[in-house]
Amino acid sequence: MTLRGWFGTFAAIACVLGFGVTAQAGATLDKVKQAGQISCGVPTGIAGFAAPDSQGHWAGFDVDVCRALSAAIFGAADKVKYVPLTAQQRFTALQSGEVDLLSNNTTDTLQRDTALGLNFAPVVFYDGQGFMVPKKLGVKGAKDLNGATICVQPGTTTELNLADYFRANKMEFKPVVIEKLDEALSAFFSGRCDVFTGDSSALNANRLSQAPNPDDYVILPERISKEPLAPVVRHGDEEWNDIVRWVVYALIEAEEKGITQKNVDDMAKSDDPNIKRMLGVTPGMGKALGLDEKWAYNEIKLVGNYGEIFDRTLGKDTELKFDRGLNNLWTHGGLLYAMPIR
Amino acid sequence: MATDIIRRPARPSPWRNPAVRASVFQVLFVAAVLALGAFLVHNTVVNLRRQNIASGFSFLDREAAFGIGESLIPYSPADTYARAFLVGLLNTLYVAALGIVLATILGTVMGIARLSRNWLISKLAQIYVETFRNIPLLLQLFFWWGLLRESAPAPRQSWEPLPDVFVSNRGIAFPLPNPEPVYGWMALALCVGVVATVGISRWARQRQARTGEQFPTGWVGLGLILGLPLIVFLGGGAPLSLDRPELKGFNFAGGHAVSPEFAALLLGLVVYTGTFIAEIVRAGILAVSWGQSEAAMALGLKSGQRTRLIVLPQALRVIIPPITSTYLSLTKNSSLAVAIGYPDLVSVANTMINQTGQAVEGITMIMAVYLTISLTISVLMNLYNRAVALVER
């Protein structure tokens, strides 16, 4: 574990040992308002999801989720403190109260939801685990990987899915477990491992942003797991959990209703009662959440709807060129389905 | 008659008795520490329960379900967390034990080399010590790991410096002899040789004390220790078949392979700790005053005897206590393995903590293990120290 990791773990333990954890209802929102910022746990650097841009500002899909939350609470998108956390550090950081939520490409699983004392917000990105290999190995599919050496990051579902997949197919593998993503990737690109495994979206981002020559590497067609990635909060603060949930739903609902960053002011004049409720023209929704009535309006005005965020960070407007695929509205054959805002 | 009444002072209150006072304070202090400990444990349990975070050690019996790259014992993801932890523990002990032996050898050689009258040798030793002692170990580990990874070729283009020894970026693969029944007897012969040598050296010492005659114990012992197993080996028909590493699919199968992670960790630990040992050895030798050597020369002892009988025993007394500390730090530094992907105790326990979420239990186990290892090393070194310490009469 890195020094930071140790520090985080000990901080977590110290908090659990010595002091009560802020777990009363509403405490997180009060704390956030008092601090004037949201402490948001993001990945240590995955192109498209969370990475500092050329000016040193954090940008990406995960980052925009934090910004949307900030916009809903403060009416300004920049009241966020980004805390880069590795896969290993993130849960202790959340449990100990170091961060208020994780927007950290975290897979929603039963174990984490229960034994780790976490609550998952709605899924913001449907992913699946895949394998990246050098083209020159001539591997056609994951079934050809018997005996391969595989670089993987610890503390993720990735590590478990990998072991499960090889067991299910009666194949052998040799894991090389490296905590820091950069170190793990450089080990793979230098040929220490035959295969690098991770969520396929992140794999593609890694390939494009970090491979010496991206065309020398391919991502195998198999997806060996379901990886629904969602923001995470602690057990014990239902009000905060609600806020994060509905902030995510509002992004999706806005896309479905065709409300965009550009037209949100015009849409506020709409006669559609659903849109009026959502944008706070008809009051009630904000009060129910304990937020300003303009919460959803601010989100969309300052950050954009789900589709805009996706296109800007991962999709057609970027080098990554992700297909919407499963991450499209249910009306377009995807899985995104916001609960009614009423 | 006036009687002198000698007024004895009343018995001083127990409060003024230093012994009583000291024990009262000690009892109070222990009680305070225990109370604090109990409070922390209680608070932890309450907090964990309130957040619905699982606690207790029952997770150790559950299936680990993650893979471990290197293991001294058979391990598969179907095994339990307890076994995964054991794999990590053995990996730590393995690298620490090898590291201690090699660092001692390297350090001793370098320490003596620094005292050499040969300018080049002493300067080289000095450069080694000053360079590697002053660079953080973590950086050195990344350096060695990167070097091994980047400079070695892929498995299919691996170097073969010796027949059947393959060097690639997957590590060093070398052949191992297949087990034969004769090898068991050879081990027995080795034991017999060692025991016989110990006996002979005792006898030789007594004879020398009695008669003053010397006996070439060293050569005879060497002959016994090496010769006996060799005779058994040849007598058994000299069976030797090698399990050769072969390129199968992605990697080498058969033989034995040392991974770059293990090699980098061992190299880093040995080179880094070796510098401290070199300085300790140098200091120990310099601590024996020159007069001792002059006295030995005056008695007509040869150079080798002088070192072995006069200088070294006295230097060891100075060397042993600080060297114990370096052994302890080497063992603890092995936990930096996590940075370069060697599955040591901390690395495995980290994964365990993350999959189960039971950080308190996991960290407790890590601490307990390191404490046990460190105390064991301390006890052994203290026993050895007592054996070589100056016995004052």
Interface residues (C-beta under 8 A of the other chain):
Chain A: M1 T2 G5 T9 F10 A12 I13 V16 L17 G18 G20 V21 A23 A87 Q88 F91 T92 Q95 Q111 R112 T114 A115 L116 G117 L137 L145 N146 G147 A148 T149 C151 P154 G155 T156 E159 L160 L162 A163 D164 F166 R167 F173 K174 P175 V176 V177 I178 E179 K180 E183 A184 A187 S190 G191 R192 D194 R234 H235 G236
Chain B: L40 N43 T44 N47 L48 R50 Q51 N52 I53 A54 A65 F66 G67 I68 G69 S76 P77 A78 G146 R149 E150 A154 N169 R170 K248 G249 F250 N251 A253 S259 P260 E261 V338 A339 I340 G341 P343 V346 S347 N350 T351 I353 N354 Q355 T356 G357 Q358 A359 V360 I363
